[in-house]
Amino acid sequence: MSRRGRPEPGEAPVVTAQVESLDHDGQGVAHVDGKVVFIDGALPGETVQYRVRRSKPRFDNGDLVALLRASPFRTTPRCAHFGTCGGCATQHLDTAAQLAVKQRVLEDNLRHIGQVRAEQMLPPIHGPDWGYRDRARLSARWVAKKGSVLVGFHEKRSSFIADMHGCEVLPPRIGRLLDPLRDLVGRLSLRERMPQVEVALGDALDALVFRVMDPPTPADEALFRAFAERWGVSVWLQPKGPETAYRFHPAEGPPLDYRLPEFDLRLEFAPTEFTQVNPHINRVLVARAIRLLDPQPGERIADWFCGLGNFSLPIARLGADLLGVEGSAALTRRALANARLNGLAARVRFAEANLFEIDAAGLAAFGHFDKWLVDPPRDGAVALCKAIPAEEGLAPSRIVYVSCNPATLARDAALLVHTKGYALRAAGVANMFPHTAHVESVAWFERA
């Protein structure tokens, strides 16, 4: 049902709707006159008034105008920039309710896209709600008309940079640097040629990578050195692609690294290499995935999309023989270096391959594996799942699939369950990105 109000001249009418759920962008979902409406700022269970911002044949996008009945889980956003900054989407929803919504999103995707249901839903993994982001890419822009610099995340649905003076999801020691960064960039000669600052935090080092599209002058270099010393950070400069980033000041110091204490591991990384955004959740997620996989001494296990060894090395630590495969040669080199660092080189091997185009013959060339760990990017692992042999004894007996996209997980789950003979034993979410609609999850498949 809906009730349309009389619009002002030139305005879309105000419409009343009952909000049913949240979409993958954190917008409220309603049905009005048989059409799906995505309402920015609305929460499930609410009665709202909205105004259409954009109308398409199959759906509308709307902006919240008024709350007629608020959700009991609605809360006051902590960040002053919420609603403008596009970094967070759900600060207005209680964090416990955020977890419940994400679990529901996972279940709905498995049911509607994959036509599968997990035998067991695992308890959600959660951790700190604020100050959790150890990785971030901040945009920087010199605004000549205002004679000032903006540093921060993009505004919602916009290429403009939000006018930010702090960030609640970055650790406080980094969130407080937005204004000093604005001042620094504004004083550089290359301020119009420095589009981003990448944040990469390790256990013993805070790195800021400045994308410099022109060579810094001696005066610029002096400013970078002073900033690093004043704020206790390591300044890196990146003249071209990510692989060109280099430590500028201090020239020496501890490496960027993180630890997985449960497995007595230390993993080093470069600031532009992929690591998980949330180290607190990553430690728990790795432990859960390894428990589900249950690697045994002597088993041969594959870690597909292995990255720098985040799951590979815990598997090897428990005595299994591990092959890690990744599409990036730089990451496979890093994974091997981390294996050597932790005394595991004898148990691991790493290879480079395009897993988005792998076929049955390519998979067979790697040999047989007792179990798989799969941790793909958002596109999922459909080619890998299709390539699993149908013959009994050739397919892995167990697959643990770590996903950052519930839709592609559900698609791949349909392949594994309906065509490859697996049962979905368990699945659950991990709140890797609090206050966003991003759903990270882990699923356990067993050969039926």
C-alpha positions in Angstrom: 0.0 0.0 0.0 1.1 3.6 -0.5 -0.2 7.1 0.0 1.0 9.8 -2.3 1.1 13.4 -1.1 0.6 16.5 -3.1 4.0 17.8 -4.4 5.3 21.3 -4.5 5.7 22.7 -8.0 8.6 21.0 -9.7 9.0 18.3 -7.0 8.2 14.6 -7.1 5.3 13.6 -4.8 5.9 12.4 -1.3 5.0 8.7 -1.0 4.3 6.6 2.1 5.7 3.1 2.2 6.4 0.1 4.5 10.1 -0.9 4.5 10.7 -4.6 4.2 14.5 -5.2 4.1 17.9 -3.7 3.3 19.7 -4.1 -0.1 23.4 -4.7 -0.7 24.0 -0.9 -0.5 22.2 -0.4 2.8 19.1 1.1 1.3 15.6 0.3 2.6 13.6 -1.9 0.2 9.8 -1.4 -0.2 7.2 -2.3 -2.8 4.9 0.5 -3.8 2.1 0.0 -6.4 3.8 -3.2 -7.5 7.2 -1.6 -8.0 10.4 -2.1 -6.0 11.7 1.1 -4.3 15.1 1.6 -2.8 14.9 4.3 -0.1 18.1 5.8 1.1 18.2 6.1 4.9 15.2 3.8 5.6 15.4 0.7 7.8 13.4 -2.6 7.8 10.1 -2.4 9.7 9.8 1.3 9.3 6.9 3.3 7.9 8.4 6.2 6.0 7.7 9.0 3.6 10.0 9.3 0.7 10.4 11.3 -2.5 11.5 9.6 -5.8 15.0 10.7 -6.8 15.3 8.5 -9.9 12.7 6.4 -11.7 13.4 3.4 -13.9 10.9 1.0 -15.5 11.6 -1.8 -13.0 12.5 0.2 -9.8 12.6 3.6 -8.2 15.3 5.2 -6.0 14.0 7.5 -3.3 15.2 9.7 -0.5 13.8 9.6 3.0 11.6 12.6 3.8 10.0 11.7 7.1 9.8 8.8 9.6 6.2 7.9 10.5 7.2 4.8 12.5 10.9 4.3 13.4 12.6 0.9 13.8 13.4 0.1 17.4 16.9 -0.6 16.1 17.4 2.9 14.7 20.2 4.7 16.5 22.0 8.0 16.3 25.0 7.9 13.9 28.3 8.5 15.7 30.0 10.2 12.8 29.2 13.9 12.0 29.8 13.1 8.3 27.4 10.2 8.1 24.8 10.8 5.3 27.2 12.8 3.2 30.3 10.5 3.2 29.9 7.4 1.2 32.2 5.3 3.5 29.5 4.1 5.8 25.9 3.1 4.9 24.3 1.8 8.1 25.5 3.8 11.1 21.9 4.6 11.8 21.2 0.9 12.5 22.2 -0.8 15.8 25.3 -2.9 15.3 23.6 -6.1 16.6 20.8 -5.5 14.1 23.4 -5.0 11.4 24.7 -8.5 12.0 21.2 -10.0 11.9 20.5 -8.2 8.6 23.8 -9.5 7.1 23.0 -13.1 8.2 19.6 -12.7 6.6 21.1 -11.4 3.4 23.4 -14.5 3.3 20.5 -16.9 3.9 18.3 -15.1 1.3 21.0 -15.3 -1.4 21.6 -18.9 -0.7 17.9 -19.7 -0.9 16.9 -17.5 -3.9 20.0 -17.6 -6.1 21.5 -20.9 -5.1 18.4 -22.8 -4.2 20.3 -24.2 -1.3 20.0 -24.1 2.5 22.8 -24.6 5.0 22.3 -27.4 7.4 23.7 -25.1 10.2 23.9 -21.3 10.4 27.1 -20.4 12.3 27.1 -17.7 14.9 28.1 -14.3 13.3 31.7 -13.2 13.8 32.0 -9.7 15.2 34.5 -7.4 16.8 35.1 -3.7 17.4 32.5 -1.5 15.8 34.7 1.6 15.6 38.3 2.3 14.7 38.6 -1.0 13.0 39.9 -0.1 9.5 43.6 -0.8 9.1 43.3 -0.3 5.3 41.8 2.7 3.5 42.2 4.6 0.3 41.6 8.3 0.9 41.1 10.6 -2.1 42.7 14.0 -2.1 41.8 17.1 -4.2 42.9 20.7 -4.4 39.9 22.9 -4.8 41.3 26.0 -6.5 38.1 28.1 -6.2 38.1 27.6 -2.4 41.9 27.7 -2.1 41.8 24.5 0.1 42.2 20.8 0.0 39.8 17.9 0.7 41.0 14.6 2.0 38.7 11.7 2.7 36.2 9.3 1.2 33.8 10.2 -1.7 30.4 11.5 -1.0 27.5 9.1 -1.5 26.6 8.6 -5.2 29.2 11.2 -6.2 32.8 11.7 -7.4 33.1 14.6 -5.0 35.2 14.2 -1.9 33.3 14.6 1.4 34.5 17.6 3.5 35.8 15.5 6.3 37.7 16.4 9.5 37.8 13.0 11.1 36.7 9.4 10.6 35.2 7.1 13.2 36.0 3.8 11.5 39.7 4.5 11.1 41.8 4.0 14.2 41.8 7.3 16.2 45.5 8.0 15.6 44.8 7.9 11.8 41.3 9.5 11.9 42.8 12.6 13.5 45.2 13.1 10.6 42.7 14.2 8.1 43.1 17.9 8.9 47.0 17.7 9.1 46.9 15.8 5.7 44.8 18.6 4.2 47.4 21.1 5.4 50.3 19.0 4.1 48.8 18.5 0.6 47.8 22.2 0.4 51.5 23.2 0.9 52.9 20.8 -1.7 53.9 22.0 -5.2 52.3 18.9 -6.7 49.0 19.4 -4.8 47.1 19.2 -8.1 48.9 16.0 -9.0 48.5 14.0 -5.8 45.0 12.3 -6.0 45.1 9.8 -3.2 46.7 8.7 0.1 46.6 5.0 0.9 46.5 3.9 4.6 48.1 0.6 5.5 48.6 -0.2 9.2 50.6 -3.1 10.6 51.3 -4.3 14.1 54.4 -2.1 14.4 54.2 0.4 11.6 51.7 2.9 10.2 52.3 3.6 6.5 50.8 6.4 4.4 51.3 6.0 0.6 51.1 9.3 -1.3 50.3 8.9 -5.0 52.7 11.5 -6.6 52.1 12.0 -10.3 54.9 14.5 -10.5 58.4 14.2 -8.9 58.4 16.0 -5.5 60.6 19.0 -5.2 63.2 19.3 -2.4 60.7 21.5 -0.6 58.0 18.9 -1.0 60.4 16.2 0.3 61.1 18.4 3.4 57.4 18.7 4.1 56.9 14.9 3.8 59.8 14.3 6.2 58.4 16.8 8.7 54.9 15.2 8.5 56.3 11.7 9.1 58.3 12.8 12.1 55.5 15.0 13.6 52.9 12.2 13.4 55.0 9.1 13.8 54.1 7.5 10.4 56.1 6.0 7.6 55.7 8.0 4.4 55.8 6.1 1.1 55.7 7.6 -2.4 54.0 6.0 -5.3 55.0 7.5 -8.7 53.1 5.1 -11.0 51.4 1.7 -10.4 51.1 0.0 -6.9 54.3 -1.9 -7.5 56.3 1.4 -7.7 55.5 2.4 -4.1 58.7 2.9 -2.1 59.6 3.8 1.5 60.6 7.5 1.6 60.9 8.5 5.2 62.1 7.2 7.5 64.1 5.2 5.1 64.7 2.4 7.6 62.4 0.9 10.1 60.3 -2.2 11.0 58.4 -3.9 8.2 54.7 -3.8 7.7 53.3 -7.0 9.2 50.5 -8.6 11.1 50.2 -11.7 13.3 48.0 -14.7 13.6 48.8 -15.6 17.2 46.7 -18.8 17.3 49.0 -20.3 14.6 52.2 -18.5 15.8 52.6 -16.7 12.4 53.8 -13.3 11.3 53.0 -12.2 7.8 54.8 -9.3 6.1 53.2 -7.2 3.3 53.8 -4.1 1.2 51.4 -1.2 1.8 49.8 -1.5 -1.7 49.4 -5.3 -1.4 46.0 -6.8 -0.5 45.4 -7.6 3.1 42.1 -7.7 5.0 40.7 -4.3 6.2 39.8 -5.5 9.6 42.6 -7.4 11.5 40.4 -8.2 14.5 37.8 -10.0 12.3 40.5 -11.5 10.1 42.1 -13.4 13.0 38.8 -14.9 14.0 37.7 -15.7 10.4 41.0 -17.5 9.7 40.6 -19.6 12.9 37.0 -20.5 11.9 37.9 -21.4 8.4 40.8 -23.6 9.5 38.6 -25.4 12.1 36.0 -26.1 9.4 38.7 -27.3 7.0 40.3 -29.5 9.7 43.6 -30.0 8.0 45.5 -33.1 9.0 49.2 -33.9 8.8 50.0 -35.4 5.4 46.8 -34.2 3.7 47.3 -32.4 0.4 45.3 -29.2 0.4 44.9 -26.4 -2.1 44.4 -22.7 -1.2 42.9 -21.1 -4.3 43.2 -17.3 -4.5 45.8 -17.6 -1.7 47.1 -14.0 -1.7 50.1 -13.5 0.6 49.3 -16.7 2.6 46.6 -15.6 5.0 45.0 -19.1 5.0 47.9 -21.0 3.4 50.3 -20.7 6.3 47.9 -21.7 9.1 47.0 -24.8 7.0 50.7 -25.7 6.6 51.4 -24.9 10.3 49.0 -27.8 11.1 51.0 -30.3 9.1 49.3 -30.4 5.7 51.1 -30.1 2.4 49.9 -26.9 0.8 49.6 -25.6 -2.7 48.6 -21.9 -2.9 47.5 -20.5 -6.3 47.1 -16.8 -7.0 46.7 -14.7 -10.2 49.4 -12.2 -9.1 53.1 -13.2 -9.3 54.0 -10.5 -6.8 51.6 -12.0 -4.2 52.9 -15.6 -4.8 56.4 -14.3 -4.2 55.2 -12.6 -1.0 53.5 -15.8 0.1 56.7 -17.8 -0.4 58.7 -15.2 1.5 56.2 -15.4 4.4 56.5 -19.2 4.4 60.2 -18.9 4.7 59.9 -16.3 7.4 57.8 -18.7 9.4 59.9 -21.8 8.8 57.2 -23.4 6.5 58.9 -23.4 3.1 59.2 -27.2 3.1 55.5 -27.7 3.4 54.3 -25.2 0.8 54.4 -24.4 -2.9 52.9 -21.4 -4.6 51.9 -21.0 -8.3 50.6 -18.3 -10.5 47.5 -19.0 -12.5 44.4 -17.2 -13.8 41.7 -19.0 -11.8 38.9 -17.1 -13.5 39.7 -19.0 -16.7 40.8 -22.4 -15.4 39.2 -25.5 -16.9 39.2 -29.2 -16.0 42.5 -29.8 -17.8 44.1 -26.9 -16.1 42.8 -28.0 -12.7 44.0 -31.6 -13.3 47.5 -30.4 -14.0 47.8 -29.4 -10.3 47.0 -32.9 -9.2 44.6 -34.3 -6.7 43.8 -32.5 -3.4 42.1 -33.9 -0.3 40.6 -30.5 0.6 40.2 -27.0 -0.8 40.2 -23.5 0.8 38.7 -21.0 -1.7 38.9 -17.2 -1.0 38.0 -15.4 -4.2 37.4 -11.7 -4.9 33.8 -10.5 -5.5 33.5 -12.3 -8.8 33.6 -15.6 -7.1 35.1 -18.9 -8.3 32.6 -20.2 -10.9 35.3 -21.5 -13.3 37.0 -23.3 -10.5 33.8 -24.9 -9.3 32.8 -26.0 -12.9 36.3 -27.6 -13.3 35.8 -30.0 -10.3 35.9 -33.6 -11.7 32.8 -35.7 -11.4 34.6 -38.9 -10.8 34.5 -40.3 -7.3 37.8 -40.0 -5.5 39.2 -37.2 -7.7 37.2 -34.3 -6.3 38.2 -32.8 -2.9 36.2 -34.3 0.0 35.8 -30.9 1.7 35.7 -27.3 0.5 35.7 -24.2 2.8 34.7 -21.1 0.8 35.4 -17.6 2.2 33.3 -15.1 0.3 33.1 -11.3 0.1 29.9 -11.4 -2.1 26.9 -13.5 -1.0 25.4 -13.5 -4.5 28.5 -15.1 -6.2 28.8 -17.5 -3.2 25.2 -18.5 -3.7 25.8 -19.0 -7.5 28.8 -21.2 -6.8 27.0 -23.0 -4.0 24.3 -24.0 -6.6 27.0 -25.5 -8.8 28.7 -27.4 -5.9 25.4 -28.8 -4.5 23.3 -29.4 -7.5 25.9 -30.6 -10.0 29.1 -31.6 -8.1 27.6 -33.7 -5.3 28.4 -31.6 -2.3 26.2 -30.8 0.7 26.3 -27.3 2.3 27.0 -28.2 6.0 27.3 -24.8 7.5 27.5 -21.1 6.6 27.8 -17.8 8.5 28.8 -14.1 8.2 31.7 -12.2 9.5 31.3 -8.4 10.1 34.4 -7.4 8.4 33.0 -3.9 7.6 30.7 -2.6 10.4 28.4 0.2 9.4 28.4 -0.9 5.8 26.2 -3.4 3.9 29.2 -5.4 2.9 28.7 -9.1 3.7 31.7 -11.4 4.3 30.9 -15.0 4.9 32.3 -18.5 5.2 30.7 -21.7 4.0 31.6 -25.4 4.5 30.8 -27.9 1.7 31.3 -31.7 2.2 31.2 -34.3 -0.5 27.8 -36.0 -0.1 
